[in-house]
Amino acid sequence: MAIGVTGMSQTFLPQFIQSNDLLFYDLPGFNETRGTAYSLVNACFIKSIIEKARSVKLVFVAGIGEITEVRALNFRAFLNQVGELLPNERIEDFSCLIITKSNQERELLGEYLLENMLNPTPALQTWIRSEKIDQMSEPYKSRIDQSERGNILDLIRKTPSKKIKNLNISVIYDATNRDNIKNVYDIEMRSIVDQLINNDFRSDIFPSLNIETLTQKKRYLQNIFPDVIASLEESLLIQLLRPISANLYDLSLHSMERNLFPRLINIGGEIDEAVREKERTEEARRREEEERRHAEAANEIRVIYDNLIEALRQQLEESRQTVTATEAEKRRVEEQANQNIQALRQQLEESRQTVTATEAEKRRVEEQANQNIQALRQ
């Protein structure tokens, strides 16, 4: 799997796997065809991995044709380069050889190589004599013999290891080539800065953010340089290169800062515009909400007014009905009173007539009495 986090690091970093207590690195080759920048990075990786390891075992893997055919000269040259990379070290003492695409009997492999390789190297002779050689047969129907896998792991485990302190990386790359080293720094720094900015300051997501978040991003943007420096220092690629070219790292860093400053200003302007647009949208929304509330309040007042008018109309109608009923009752009472008065008048008249009749009778009786008295006197 890839170790790095940037595009350049993932391209350059060697892959590795772990098997129990062994960590296997697939180190890049020496004859890099992709340019001097790759050669530089390869050299730094090889130096860092080997020198930082507690101990090292070198496992050489080569197709059988790369050893027994014309290409054997390339393998011999490669072994010579490894010897120059590890000066004053006998690489055959802490290494082994795995032959691939082989169709030979495992027990006869060493003998076959000695017979078919012109001028066998001392390392090859030592591997064969010390039984530090094994093979992976050519796959049959795309299948690999699993027993060979176990044999190869056993060989690697039995191979002695050694602590390596100083590698001569000039075999791989000429560290005096300043332009190529600075170019590697520039590419890596640009990749890291692009990733940092794309993660946090993509202008296409600004419209979806609220004003508070945009303001936080603007504040972070204004203080982003410490995080940029921290990200650069975490780069495995820069960690590998910096010990051999600290001055070039500083030059690339200053150049990056000069280029980054106007870019940050532009991003800040985009954030400000996004904030202003949010404020305009929020103001329009606020006005719309206020108008909606006013409309709702006016509608509520209109409903209350209509209900009040209807209630008053009903009360007025009820009052009119009550007044009409009262006037009718008044007329009935007045008529009754008139009738009562008329009856009283009739009674009074009758009483008067009765009194008049009584007085006439009284006078008649008095006259009769007077006549009787007069008669008696006579």
Secondary structure, DSSP 8 states (H G I E B T S, - for coil): ----SSHHHHHHS-EEEEETTEEEEE---SS-SS-HHHHHHHHHHHHHHHHHSSSB-EEEEEETHHHHSTTHHHHHHHHHHHHHHSTT--GGGGEEEEEEEE-S-GGGHHHHHHHHSSS--HHHHHHHHTT-EEEEE--BTTB--HHHHHHHHHHHHHS--B------GGGT--TT-HHHHHHHHHHHHHHHHHHHHHHH--GGGGGGS-HHHHHHHHHHHHT-HHHHHHHHHH-HHHHHHGGG-HHHHHHHHHHHHHHHHHHHHHHHHHHHHHHHHHHHHHHHHHHHHHHHHHHHHHHHHHHHHHHHHHHHHHHHHHHHHHHHHHHHHHHHHHHHHHHHHHHHHHHHHHHHHHHHHHHHHHHHHHHHHHHHHHHHH-
